[in-house]
Amino acid sequence: ISRITESGLGDTPLQLRSLIRALLVVEPSVRPDALQITKHEFFNDVLVTTLKYLDSLYEKSDIDKSQWFKSTLGKLIMKIPKRIVHQRVLPRLCGEFRNH
């Protein structure tokens, strides 16, 4: 494990390499826990954050949702792959509008 080099990580994204090295540490107490892993910069992608927000819509106030729809989603919708828009975004939005 200590012999993993940059070339050994192949096509692994640069920001993910440090996390992989930390996960491969032999001593368990030194390895990151699940919460630390989810907070790693690699998983803090704006599209992932958008999908997480959509999954938690039921927890948000109407004002928060309205502001988010106008500001964040309006800017990102064209950057989200169409397949994800059709499978994840539109069903959530339709469900939300059905409730009002």
Order of alpha helices (4+ residues) and beta strands (2+ residues): alpha-alpha-alpha-alpha-alpha
